[in-house]
């Protein structure tokens, strides 16, 4: 009986841990355009998923030049994200004391040869990241 209970408890812990690791990373896609807050990173309605990215988010900033024309601006504070992917002709701007910390992978990497770039593992302070 002890062995069965131990096996059951171990199985539950392993399955829970596996499920947690699968759901930990999620995509956050920028859309922008919320009236009065069209470029505000911290406005949930500027994100396709309806939530502001966090340290588990793989952030995607697509080209919105034919829709909202609004790219994200972080006005203050520190934002931690898992990764960042930018399409061509987009920007991410930090102002004042704002800071972006990107937690995953090594340095600048092309997403694909013509599409854009990704930045991981590092931080950006009071700058604009632009992909032309």
Helices and strands as residue ranges (DSSP letters): H 2-24, E 26-29, G 44-46, E 57-61, E 73-74, E 78-81, E 83-87, E 90-94, E 99-102, E 109-110, E 116-119, E 122-125, E 128-131
